[in-house]
Amino acid sequence: MGNQGYSVPDEAPKVPRGGWTDHIFGPAIKQILCSYIEEPNPDTIEDILRDPNTQDYVFSCKGDFYFCNCLSDGTFLVLEPKGKAALWEQMDEDISKVRLRDLYPDV
């Protein structure tokens, strides 16, 4: 019978190992993450991952990805790799190789 045009779950990038979770997040967390990158529209926040051990978040907004630590207020733009699948894969293999730029280095 085949998959009759339905998407196969293995096609979607898997959540990186190491404690990251992609449970659905409500509007409140989107509003908080918006404030870290000075984005006025919480509906633009997507692809949210959270590490419950460190309070680190990874999320996308308008095609860019960000790392944010809600405890330290550190906020970083992901420079490389580009794209969700490549970023998830690199985080799974070796998160230290993700290239970041500190958005607020003087804070």
N, C-alpha and C positions, 0 to 999 in steps of 0.2 A: 504494500500500500504506500510506502514512502512517507515523507513528512507532509505531503500535499500542500507545499507552499508555506507551512508554518516555520517560524524561525527556530533554529536549534539552540538550546541554552548554552552550549559550548562556544557559540559565536560571540557572546558578550564577554568583555573583559572580566576576569574574576577579581574579587577584592584581594589586595595584597595580604600576605600572611603577616604575623607579628602583632595580632590583636586588633587590627583595623576592622571597623564595622561600617556597613552601609545601611543600617536601619533607617527607615524613613524619618526625616526630621521635620518638625512643624515650623510654622511661620516665625516663632520667636527666635530660633537659632539662625534662621536666614537673616532676620533683622540684625542680630548681633554680628554675624559675619560681614554683613554689608557695612557696618560701622567701621570695621577694621580696614576696609579698602576704600572707604568714602564713596560707596555706591548707593545712590538714593533708592533704587528699586530692588526690594528683596526677591522679586520674581525672577531676577537674572541669576540668582545663586543656584547652582546645580551640582551634581556629582559629588555630594558631600560624603566624606569618610571621616571617621573619628577614631582616635586611639584612646580608649578609656583610661589607660594607665598614665598617660602624659597630658591629657586634655589637648592634644594636637588635633587640628582639623586640616583636611585637604579639601578644596572645593574649586569649582570653576565658576567663572563669571565672564560672559561675553567672549568666550574662546580662550581666555587665559586661566591658568591654574595658580592657586595660592596655597601656601602652608601658613597656618596661624596657630599660635599657642595662647589660649585664653588665660593662662596663669601668668605668663610673663609679658603678654601683649606683643610678642614678637610676630611680625607679619612679613612674609617673603613671597615674591613673585617667582614662579618656576620658569627658569630660562631654558633648560633642557632636562629631559626630553620633552618634545612637543606632542600633544594629543593624549587623550585619556588612556588608550590601550598601552602606548609606549611608557607613560608615566607609571601606570599600575604595575607593568612588568618590571620596570627599573626599581620601584619601591619593593617589589617582591624579591628581586635578586640582591640588591645592595642599595639601600636608601641613601647612604652617604655619597653616592655618585650622582644624585639629583643636583643639578646646578641651580642655585637660588640667588636672588638679589634682595637684600634687606630693604624694605620699603621705607622704613623709618630708622636709619642708622644712628641718629643723634638722640633717640628717645631712650 
